[in-house]
């Protein structure tokens, strides 16, 4: 019978408390825990055996004694109250308002764990999303319904880039039904303040929903923050028909919380101490992006993760790369050269780019231009490695031209101010301008007709 209060605990370790098994306990449901002084805490059932129930508290266990605790199983999972008034609001990781305003007025409660999407109902992502960042729009295009993570490192400007994308992102030729859901996990207060102030100053907060779990919040809250955010995104996309961009930072903090909770539960660790279900847990989040047949809305994800020691083979970026459709990699060497955003030209990749660019979507020359820029920049990298061995004076005239192209490409195409919102036409024009520093007969990936139409002033001698 629901509503009964059970007495006593068997064990309490950090955020995990163990109680005796009862028939009223179900996996994933909410639990109300009252200590002997009457203080109420909320938790969630995370494991059930024949004799015991593991409950994960949304707070620490200070003041809890084993014999003076009352436990009530609420018979429902964690739910988020959704409605049109979500837009412009700031919540904590559990969906509680933190902006000083009351809860939204709605009777619509949604399970934060989401509902499975029939794979046959998914629509292939195709529409171009303009972020206003040339290194992304021109070379690693974001497509509506795509999952495109940003791989960064400690000290690199991924937060600035995320804020810029939120301010500038829009779907071309799709009206103004565009919204952003922002999820911050384990971030410091000054970082959270940076995002809120940035969105307020630029006037985009009215179309942004923020879920912020700060560094001093319980680990369990970090695990629920992206689920709350994605629940809000699913409502905006599939109920209101909006194009929703979900930015989640920092997924490394999320995975660290998952490892901490796994250790507290005594689970057998896998690679680098992370639980063996890290892949399926991340997939559970990432696969909530996409488009569904019969709905005009969509969910596009940009998860941001800081790679420990800049190691792209670390389990978090490694597994993320298997699930998502590409990655934007921030490079420390470019950052140290003063280039913003320091998007690495070669490791970055958008696997769905080819399906969202070209005539009728961006411009007819986009695909060939991007391919040529990639090829030319790859040769620049190779020549720079050669210079480190033999010196620049030993290079051929053509190799020196490629070096000049590389400098121009980094300075004019890749580098832009964080408040510079470049349209796709401007981005493509800058690409052609950089190619004008190479001989025409080096532009082997572009048709002569496109070269004649778009290349400004021909190539230098």
Protein Blocks (a to p, Z undefined) as FASTA:
>chain_A
ZZiacedifbdehjbccddddfkbcghiacddddfkopacddddfbdcfkbccdddfbdf
ehiafklcccddehiacdddddfklgopacdfkopafehpacdddfbdcdfkbpaddfkl
pccdfbdcdehiaklmmmmcccehiacdddddehiaklmmmmmmmmmgccehiajadcdd
dddehiafklmmmmmmmmmmnopmmmcccddddfkbcfklmmmmmmmmmmmmmmmmmmno
pacddddddfklmmmmmmmmmmmnopacdeehiafklmmmmmmmmmmgccdehiabdcdd
ddddddehhiakbmklmmmmmmmgcdddddfklmmnopacfbdfklpccfklmmmgcehi
lomklmmmmmmmmmmmmmmmmmmmmmmmnopklpcfklmmmmmmmmmmmmmmmpccfklc
cdfklmmmmmmmmmmmpcfklmmmbcfklmmmmmghiaaZZ
